[in-house]
Amino acid sequence: QKEVEQDPGPLSVPEGAIVSLNCTYSNSAFQYFMWYRQYSRKGPELLMYTYSSGNKEDGRFTAQVDKSSKYISLFIRDSQPSDSATYLCAMSAPHRGTSYGKLTFGQGTILTVHP
Amino acid sequence: GAVVSQHPSWVICKSGTSVKIECRSLDFQATTMFWYRQFPKQSLMLMATSNEGSKATYEQGVEKDKFLINHASLTLSTLTVTSAHPEDSSFYICSASIAGAVSDEQFFGPGTRLTVL
């Protein structure tokens, strides 16, 4: 079983729709939760990061973390064609006793928003 | 802020040659830099973690003699793919975390596409 599970999609929605992206995880040691957006042939771009359970909102994006269920979500409101990309969830836990955290990524969900 | 650059953005080389990829943090000092590999339609796989001035830590299954990592300063890390072969063709991405930051945010470079003929 993978530490982080993410439905690869693809997911296709009409412009203006609300998009829901989800990841589940099995490692209770994960402390930080992130969502990255990756356009084709580009590096990932950090969208959201959260530490505790609950919601965090930034513009059209809302990140939700439920540690009790080991489940995280990213909601995109009023989706635009420019949101079309691959969305990767990522999580980190203390790594080998050092101060930094190793990121474990989900497989990524391919999203297409059509006009 | 928090911009990471990579050079080159793409490279084509013959089998058996070595290729060096540079990763720079442009507007911050990076305590730690990470190197990932990404195959088409797959997620990022961490290859190694490097801290300035010390040896890199490689993930299980990654050959340290084949993928040489040098983290010479707080703003520069290099990955050298030695004696590259076609199976090394991939998208290599670096990331950096900010020195002294509380969170584990990593800022990614734009990636380097390596094609080995």
Interface residues (C-beta under 8 A of the other chain):
Chain A: P8 Q31 Y32 M34 Y36 R41 K42 G43 P44 E45 L46 Y49 Y51 L88 S92 H95 R96 Y100 G101 K102 L103 F105 G106 Q107 G108
Chain B: V4 Q6 T31 T32 F34 K41 Q42 S43 L44 L46 T49 T57 F91 I93 S95 S97 S103 D104 E105 Q106 F107 F108 G109 P110 G111 R113
